[in-house]
Amino acid sequence: MRRAAVSIASNIAEGWGRRSRKDYSRFVLVARGSNDELQTQLVIAERLGFGEAELFVEVNALSDEIGKMLSGLHGFLQTPRRKPLEPNTSNLEPT
């Protein structure tokens, strides 16, 4: 579980370090996969009776939140970048 959790942050950092929106997006997907792996391991650990039930509820909620953030970030990275708006100089006539 630690490896999966560390992998989430590591993949985000590696993707950011690639300095490419496409690469960053791909690594965010890998991070989301690591989060899914962590959630699976949490289910297995809970079913095997490891840990306290309250902790599983809390950790699952945090993992769900991370998953939503990763999905949102991936969606944002998939949208085409817009060019910055040019200033409207037609209203700026000399007085």
Secondary structure, DSSP 8 states (H G I E B T S, - for coil): -HHHHHHHHHHHHHHHHTT-HHHHHHHHHHHHHHHHHHHHHHHHHHHTT-S-HHHHHHHHHHHHHHHHHHHHHHHHHHS----------TT----
